[in-house]
Amino acid sequence: MNIQNFINGKLENPISKDWIDNYCPSDGEVYGKIPNSSKADVEKAYQSAKTAFKQWSQTTLEARSRILIKISELLEANLQRFAEAESKDNGKPIGLAKTIDIPRAASNFRFFGNAITQFASESHESAGQNAINYTLRQPIGVVGCISPWNLPLYLFTWKIAPAIAAGNCVVAKPSEVTPMTAYLLGEICNEAGLPKGVLNIVHGLGTTTGQAIVEHPEIKAISFTGGTATGAQIARVAAPMFKKLSLELGGKNPNIIFADCDYNEMLETTVSSSFANQGQICLCGSRIFIEASIYEAFKVDFVEKVKALKVGHPAKNTTKIGALVSKPHLEKVLSYIDIAKTEGGKILCGGNKVVVKGFENGYYLEPTIIEVKTDECRVNQEEIFGPVVTIMPFKTEADVLQMANKIKYGLSATLWTNNLKRTMHFSKQLQVGIFWVNTWMLRDLRTPFGGVKASGVGREGGFEALRFFTEAKNVCIKY
Ligand code: NDP
């Protein structure tokens, strides 16, 4: 099946007629082609967005809101079709796509459809000067949205929904590895009555199509989620052009477990926070630190639970761990397991490829726990982004805080404790953008989302996203 670009409300082949193979992670077969879009396709998408902007930016908030909510409803009505497409394209278990990925994509449109009707700006009465200042928040114009492969539609729409809610028009690129649900989204947008040109989707390689979006002189803002190295490359191109940038990058998040936590709840959640989506979530708690007094007991219980996770074909309802997204990614993750061995890490479980009967060429890997001797080893410092976690004990609060922060990343952290004083202390000391206490991945779309250090710049979510996708202009009126 050939995927096409979505430009000016129409599905189109790439101008160059150049195509890339699309692989199915669960069986390793090519099951379609996607456009290898060039600069010329990006320019066409830009021109379509530019034309649409004149009207869309003047559309009432109510009308914009209605269309976004309609897109949300249509995604919900097409849940099964979208979930199947996402699962096949990415390798994630169908149950996950059905309960998390697609419902969340629908929520993104509903949330920002509602949020835009509540978005307000400030005014300042300048007392004694007979003047009032107010902030006019105007859409930027044409903006670029670039998203990764791990939560394809979920993260794609997390950017697109606030961008168009705020009155911008968009040129967007999903990951070339997982283009399918972005392709299907075009059809839904037309059905919901989104005017042509408001959203344009170009498929292709990061280094050509993605780079062409970032380099385009008239695309004034880039919202990007992906790896830290790619984020740095985008910043190098965009900074001299003074583009607005939102960068959501990699993570290597600590999961800190104290003996005074609710043990069973912690254990259940830690299995998910380690291995959900094959560990391919930027928020996964991949560095697990356990208070020494419960370390041995935790090790036994955790290994037992992880060994019981069923690795299998993503379309099967019983599957808990599906396929990794691509062959190169599987090889990268396996290389870290080798690195762990050379560094003196002990593989407590997993570590091997899994052969699933009938799908022998799929990219399956056992969920893997590595006991490390020091927090400074590579497997504990570098983002693996697969079903691999490290564990090690700690003795004091000060020790674990120091280890949690001694890393280049700063996306999220999880703490398990029932001690309020400790919770407050950690909330202030941890160098992260998102901090969960006695839970993981509990999301409220109104909250600021993003990281510090090498995990990114800027915040998405709620009004933060609407602020990013608008320019603030101060208007001062003397009377
Ligand atoms: P990449 O950085 O490789 O790619 C992300 C997107 O950028 C893809 O669409 C990619 O296209 C595109 N791209 C690649 N090179 C360029 C370039 N030079 N200019 C413009 N666009 C480019 O990340 P992955 O897709 O591998 O995703 C995994 C990474 O994303 C992990 O590091 C993970 O931590 C991070 N992530 C961060 C999140 C956060 O919120 N902080 C959330 C989810 C993931 P293509 O795929 O076609 O090459």
Boltz pocket constraint, residues with backbone or C-beta under 6 A from the ligand:
constraints:
  - pocket:
      binder: B
      contacts: [[A, 146], [A, 147], [A, 148], [A, 149], [A, 150], [A, 155], [A, 173], [A, 174], [A, 175], [A, 176], [A, 177], [A, 204], [A, 205], [A, 206], [A, 207], [A, 209], [A, 210], [A, 211], [A, 214], [A, 225], [A, 226], [A, 227], [A, 228], [A, 230], [A, 231], [A, 233], [A, 234], [A, 247], [A, 248], [A, 249], [A, 250], [A, 251], [A, 281], [A, 282], [A, 283], [A, 383], [A, 385], [A, 411], [A, 451], [A, 455], [A, 456]]
      max_distance: 6.0
